[in-house]
């Protein structure tokens, strides 16, 4: 789970006793995540599952981003882009000493 977040992948978990089998998922569905503008730790996420026959349904799953720091990593596309952006914002140590 934490490795997925570190790579910028959103880990989701079925809630309660739900499983792919109990939801009738076969693997050929198209899944959309709706209303995920502001990722927060442990929030519920709505998935729209579209089947090949044209039917669709919504289900709630749990976002397994577990901490605010992981949410920051995810928003930046993973830990590497996050760290690079932080380094780019940091003042140059050589210029700080000279001042």
N, C-alpha and C positions, 0 to 999 in steps of 0.2 A: 504494500500500500504506500509506504513512504517513498519507495523507489519510483513508483508511478508518478507521484506528485513531483518529485525531484526532476523527472523528465518532462513535466508539463502535461501529464495525462490525468484526466479526471477520474478518480476511483469512485465507483458507485456500488451500493450494496442493496440487495433486496431487503425489504422490511418484514419482520415477523417470520412467519412460516413460508413466505413466498420463495419460490425457486423458479428457474427457467422452465422446468417441467410443469409446475403447477400453473404457470402463466401461459402454457402452451407454446412456448418459443421453440422454433426449430433451427434458427440460425440464418434463415433467408429473409428475415424482416429488415425493414429500414427503421432506424430509431432516431428520433429527434429529441433533443433536450430543449425544453422551453423555459423562458424567463430566467436565464442564468446571467443577468447583467452584473450582479454583485455577489461573488462567491464568498460564502461565510462557512466557518467550521460547523460541521454536523447539521447542515440545513437539509430540509426535504427538497427533492428535485422532482419535477414532473417530466416523465418520458412519454412521448407519443410513439406508439408502436404501430407501424403500417405493414400489413401483410400483402403478399403478392396478389391476393384476390380483391384488393382495394379496401378492405375493412381496416379500421384502426381503432385503437383504444388508448386511454391514458392510464398510467400507473405512477404511484409515488415510490421513489427509492431514496435511500439515505446517501448524501454526499459524504464520503469518507476522507475529506480534508478535515483533520482533527484539531488543528491549532491555527491561530491567526497568522503565524509565520508561514505555515504551509499554504495558506490562502494567498499570501504575498508571492510565494514561489510560483504558484499556479498562475496568478494574474500576469506574471512576467514571462510565462512560457517555460518555467523550470528553474532550477537552482542556478545553473550556469548563466543564463541571461540576467537573472536577478543580481548575482554577484558582479557581473561585468558592468551592469548599470550603476551599481553602488560604487564600484571603483572609478567609473567615469565621473561621478558626482563628487568624489572625495578631492580635497585640495592636494596639489602636488607637494610632497614633503620638502622638496628642495626649495620651493618658493616660500613655504611657510617658514623655514629656517632663515631665509634671507630677509624676511620682513621684520 
